[in-house]
Amino acid sequence: MSLSDVFVFLDDVKFSTRSFVNRNRISINDEAKWLTIPLKRGFDTTIQDARLDGDAWVNKHLRSIELSYRKAPYFQDYFEAFCEVLRSNSNDSLARLNASLIKLMADWLGLACITYNSSAIETRAVADERLVELVSAVAGNVYVSGAGGANYQSESTFSAAGIDLQYTNFAVERYKQPSPDFLPGLSAIDALFNIGGDGIKAMFSRMQEAPPGAALQQRLVASSSR
């Protein structure tokens, strides 16, 4: 999102089990532990049709987060608003909950890109061809993909449509955590509570996420909501 003018939530793709779509990791007693949102419908459906299984999990998750991070330097700056968004969306669809949390984080980091849901954009193709249609629908001329996309995406499909396919070279940067050993791959709230929004923005500024010399004029990141 920090590289993008437009960000599209792929909310109408099939829900993927054992992914980050309905779970994430936080630091509990200096170990990375999963917090999973239970679903009553979601294992053979799209993300937008996945429904949360009640709201009993909300207070349990929030309590785990509070116990783990209440002594973090920036915990008090963000926790109340985080609780409010989580609770107010706890009886909704998984896609809507994820989008609400991601938009909250984007606001805290000053990321002003426009967001859309793919379900609201009419497309007919699949795979890379559908990504091309999504980019074109929002008048984009660059598609920014995660580095893993290089294993399966076709550059010729994008170039034939006049769209520049670019990959980020994101690398995890160690930041201050209370644990003796750095724990990578945690939820964004771990960094938020430990180094604050300004610390994360400074980290972003040091990252070379786009290829050298790339002119990211109109940019699009398409991502499953997380």
N, C-alpha and C positions, 0 to 999 in steps of 0.2 A: 504493500500500500504506500510505503514511503517513496517508491519510484513511480507511482502511478497518478494519472489524472482521473482515471476511471477504474473502479474495482467491481467485478461481477461475482456475486455469490452463485455458485453452481448448486442451486437448491433443488433442482428437479432431476438430479442424477441419482443413481441407485445408492442407497445407504450401504456403507462398507463396514463390516464387522471388524473388531480388533484394530480400529483406526482411532484417530483423534476426534472424530466427529461427535462422539458422545462421552469422551473421557479425556483427561489430561493428568499430568503428574505435578505434584508439589513436593516440597521437602518436608518430611516428617521425621523428627529425631535424626536429622542428617542423612536420611535415605530418601531416594526418589520413590514415591508411592502414588498409585493411581487413585483418582477420584472419578467414579463412573456414574453417569446419569442413567437410571433405569428407564427402559422403554417398554410400553405395552404393545406397541406396533412399530416396527422399524427394521426387522431383520430380512424382510423380503419386499421392500418398498422404497420409495424415493425419500431423500432427506426431508423434503417439505411435508411429506405425509407421515413421517415418524412422529409418534405422540409420546409425551412424557408419562411415565407411570406414577401418577399422583405427585405430591409435593413433600412427602415425608423425608426425602433425601436432602432437601434444601438446608434445613437447620443442621443436619448432620454434617454436610459438607462445609457449611459456613463455620461451624464450631471447629472442625479440623483445621480450616484455614486460619481462624483466629488463634488457636492454641499454637500453631506452627509459626505465625508471623507477627504476633502482637508486639514483640520486642524489636521488630525490624524498624529501621530509621524512618521510613515513609509510610508505615502501615496506617496510621491515623489519618493521613492525607487522602486516602483512597477507599478504605474499607467500607465506610458507610454508604457511599454511592454505589459501590460494587454490590453490596447487599440489596440495596433498593432495586437495582436492575434485575438481579437474579430472582428475587422474590416476585417482582411484578410480572415476570415472564415464565414463572415456574409451572403454569398450567397450560402453556401454549405448545406450539409445535417446536421440535428440536431446531429446525432451521431458523425460526424467528428468535429463539433464545440465543443461539450462537451469533446471529447477526447483531442482536442488541448488545451483546458483550463485546464483540469486535468493534462496533461503532463507538462504544464507550471508551475503549482503549485508544482508538484513533483520535477521539476528541482530546483525551489526556495528552497525547503526543503531538497534537497540532497537525494531524494528517487530514488535509482538506479535500481529498479526492472524492468524486461523485460515486455513489454506490447504486448498483442495480441488482435485481434478482434475475437469473437466467429464465425463470419461469414466466417472467413478464415480457420477454423478448421472443418474438416469433422466429423460429428457426426450423429447418427441415432436415439438415444433415446431421451426421454423427462424427465423433472423434475429432480429428484436426479440422475437418471441413466445418464442423459446427463452431469451433473456436474462431475460425475465419469469419463466419456469419455474425458471431457476437461482436467481434472487433469492428466489423464493418457497420453493424447496427448502431454503434455509439460513435461513429466517425473517427475511429482510431486508425493509425498507420503503423503502430508498433505493438507487438505482443511480447510481454515480459514473462518468461517462464522460469520456474525453478530449474536448477541444474539437472535434476533427475529426468526432466522432460527430454533431454538430449538422447535418451535411450529409446524413445519411441515416437517422437514427433518428427514430422517430415517438413524440412525447411522449404522444399519445392512447393508444397501445398500453400504455404503462406506467401512465398515470393510470387507465385502465379496470380495471387490476388492483390499484389502490391503492398503486402504487409511485411514488415521487417520482424523476424523472429530473433529475440535476444534472450540470453540466459543470465541469470544472476550468478555471481560467484560467492554467495553468502558463506561465511565461515563463522562458527561460534566463537565469540570473544568472551574470555573469562571476565567476570565482574565480581564484585565483593559479595560474598555469601558468608553466613556465620559457620557453615559446615567446614571442617578441616580440609576436606577434598572438594574441589569444584564439581558441582553436579550439573551437567549439561542437559539440554532437552526438556527443561521444566516449562510449566505454563508461564506466559508473559507476566502474570502477577508476581512471580518470584522476583524477577528483575525490577518490577514496578515498586514493590514494597522495600526492596533492598537498596536500590540506587535512584529511585524516583524517575519521573518523566524526563527531567532534564538530563539525567544520566543515560537514559536509553537513547534520547535524541543525539547526545554526544557520541554514543557508540555507533549509531547509524551514520553519522557524518564521517566516521573513520572507515566505514566499510566501503569497499569498492564493489558494489552489487551489480553494476552494469559494466559491460565490456568497455575497455579503454577507448575513448574517442566517440562513444555512441552518442547520437543526438536524440535524446528521449523527448521529443516534442509533444506528441500525443501518445500516451502510454496506456496500456491495459494490462491488468493482472486478473486472470480468471482463476478463482480458487473455490474449492468446496468450503462451505461455512464450517468453522471450527469453534 
